[in-house]
């Protein structure tokens, strides 16, 4: 398992690019499309639940991804989820 320091260095590497996408309102899938990420999220949830690990946060993020995909953003990159944070929740 990577150390917290390794994880922080990794995040620091991709965060500026994500910030540029959020600032510009354009989310090209430079690394992977949200539809691909959503499949990985589903797997993470399944494995977490199978191991008895709390999957509340991954389920929340997956729900945001599902709404974003339903809104036509499945081919865009992960930072497009920021758009979902600004939308009122329905239902």
PADONU-806750 format. One line per field, with one value per residue (C-alpha): residue number from 0; y, x, z. Coordinates in Angstrom, 2 decimals, always signed. Example, Ala and Ser with C-alpha at 12.3 -4.5 7.8 and 13.67 -1.06 7.14 Angstrom:
k: [0,1] .
Y: [-4.50,-1.06] .
X: [+12.30,+13.67] .
Z: [+7.80,+7.14] .
This chain:
k: [0,1,2,3,4,5,6,7,8,9,10,11,12,13,14,15,16,17,18,19,20,21,22,23,24,25,26,27,28,29,30,31,32,33,34,35,36,37,38,39,40,41,42,43,44,45,46,47,48,49,50,51,52,53,54,55,56,57,58,59,60,61,62,63,64,65,66,67,68,69,70,71,72,73,74,75,76,77,78,79,80,81,82,83,84,85,86,87,88,89,90] .
Y: [+0.00,+3.44,+5.78,+8.96,+10.93,+8.99,+9.58,+13.32,+13.59,+11.80,+14.10,+17.14,+15.91,+15.80,+18.38,+21.46,+19.94,+19.19,+22.74,+24.13,+22.02,+23.25,+26.87,+26.56,+24.53,+22.08,+18.49,+16.60,+12.96,+13.28,+10.29,+8.42,+9.03,+9.23,+6.16,+4.16,+5.63,+4.80,+1.12,+1.21,+2.94,+0.16,-2.42,-0.49,-0.42,-4.14,-5.08,-2.72,-4.15,-7.72,-6.94,-5.15,-1.75,+1.31,+2.21,+5.32,+7.77,+5.70,+5.28,+9.07,+9.71,+6.97,+8.58,+11.89,+10.11,+8.35,+11.67,+13.29,+10.40,+10.59,+14.31,+13.44,+13.85,+10.23,+10.96,+13.73,+13.48,+13.03,+16.76,+17.18,+15.94,+19.46,+20.39,+18.02,+19.75,+22.94,+21.28,+20.92,+17.34,+16.06,+13.06] .
X: [+0.00,+1.40,+2.31,+0.32,+3.32,+3.34,-0.38,+0.02,+2.81,+0.64,-2.32,-0.05,+0.94,-2.55,-4.43,-3.22,-4.53,-7.88,-8.00,-7.41,-10.29,-12.61,-11.59,-12.17,-15.38,-13.93,-13.26,-11.58,-10.83,-7.05,-6.50,-9.81,-13.49,-15.94,-17.77,-14.57,-14.00,-17.59,-16.99,-13.91,-15.97,-18.57,-15.82,-14.37,-17.79,-18.34,-14.92,-15.20,-18.56,-17.28,-14.43,-16.65,-15.14,-17.40,-18.29,-20.36,-17.92,-17.36,-21.16,-21.61,-18.97,-20.46,-23.91,-22.42,-20.74,-23.96,-25.84,-23.10,-23.11,-26.91,-26.53,-24.33,-20.86,-19.69,-17.00,-15.45,-12.81,-13.34,-13.26,-16.61,-18.10,-17.62,-20.62,-22.77,-21.84,-23.50,-26.77,-29.65,-30.40,-33.70,-35.74] .
Z: [+0.00,-0.90,+1.91,+2.53,+1.28,-2.00,-2.42,-1.72,-4.29,-6.84,-6.20,-6.45,-9.92,-11.43,-9.38,-11.35,-14.60,-13.01,-11.63,-15.13,-16.43,-13.67,-14.26,-18.01,-17.76,-20.29,-19.27,-22.14,-21.33,-21.39,-19.10,-19.01,-19.57,-16.69,-18.03,-17.53,-14.09,-13.08,-13.83,-11.59,-8.89,-9.04,-8.61,-5.65,-3.99,-4.54,-3.20,-0.23,+0.76,+0.31,+2.70,+5.21,+4.47,+4.65,+1.06,+1.80,+0.18,-2.98,-3.31,-3.09,-5.75,-7.96,-7.61,-8.77,-11.67,-12.64,-12.70,-14.74,-17.22,-17.48,-18.25,-21.23,-19.70,-19.76,-22.34,-20.28,-17.59,-13.83,-12.91,-14.70,-11.42,-10.04,-12.18,-10.12,-6.86,-8.11,-9.08,-6.64,-5.76,-7.06,-6.00] .
